[in-house]
Amino acid sequence: DRLVAEGITPAGLVLCVRCQDDPAYAFSVQWHPEWHHHRHPFYQATLEAFAQACRAHRQAREEG
């Protein structure tokens, strides 16, 4: 019930999902966001969100 489709093709194929209201970072994509990320703002935002989640996880482990 908490799985939210974030990217859907015109044909209805779900390309990315996220978990809603979950304290853990969960975002899944069915493409390579690192490919030409400098040309696609959404790809870049996806990579930045992942990096931010990694930093937060590392900080929580170091403080915990």
C-alpha positions as CSV (number, residue, x, y, z in Angstrom):
1,D,0.0,0.0,0.0
2,R,2.9,2.4,0.6
3,L,4.5,1.8,-2.8
4,V,4.1,4.9,-5.0
5,A,4.8,4.9,-8.8
6,E,6.9,8.0,-9.6
7,G,7.6,7.4,-13.3
8,I,5.2,5.8,-15.8
9,T,5.6,5.6,-19.5
10,P,2.7,6.6,-21.8
11,A,2.0,2.9,-22.3
12,G,1.6,2.5,-18.5
13,L,4.9,0.8,-17.7
14,V,6.1,1.8,-14.2
15,L,9.8,2.8,-14.4
16,C,10.4,4.0,-10.8
17,V,8.8,3.6,-7.4
18,R,9.4,4.8,-3.9
19,C,8.1,3.8,-0.5
20,Q,5.8,6.3,1.1
21,D,6.0,7.2,4.8
22,D,9.0,5.0,5.4
23,P,12.0,6.2,7.5
24,A,14.4,4.3,5.4
25,Y,15.4,5.5,1.9
26,A,13.8,3.4,-0.8
27,F,13.7,4.4,-4.4
28,S,13.8,2.1,-7.3
29,V,14.4,2.8,-11.0
30,Q,14.4,0.7,-14.1
31,W,17.0,2.7,-16.0
32,H,20.5,4.0,-15.4
33,P,20.2,7.5,-13.8
34,E,24.0,7.9,-13.9
35,W,23.9,7.8,-17.8
36,H,24.0,11.4,-19.1
37,H,22.9,12.7,-15.7
38,H,24.3,16.1,-16.7
39,R,21.7,16.3,-19.5
40,H,18.7,15.1,-17.5
41,P,17.8,17.2,-14.4
42,F,15.6,14.4,-13.1
43,Y,18.5,11.9,-13.3
44,Q,20.8,14.3,-11.5
45,A,18.2,14.8,-8.8
46,T,17.8,11.1,-8.4
47,L,21.6,10.7,-7.9
48,E,21.7,13.6,-5.5
49,A,18.8,12.2,-3.4
50,F,20.7,8.9,-3.2
51,A,23.9,10.6,-2.1
52,Q,22.1,12.6,0.5
53,A,20.5,9.4,1.9
54,C,23.9,7.7,2.0
55,R,25.4,10.7,3.9
56,A,22.5,10.7,6.4
57,H,22.8,6.9,6.9
58,R,26.6,7.2,7.5
59,Q,26.1,10.1,10.0
60,A,23.4,8.2,11.9
61,R,25.7,5.2,12.2
62,E,28.6,7.3,13.4
63,E,26.4,9.1,16.0
64,G,24.7,5.9,17.1
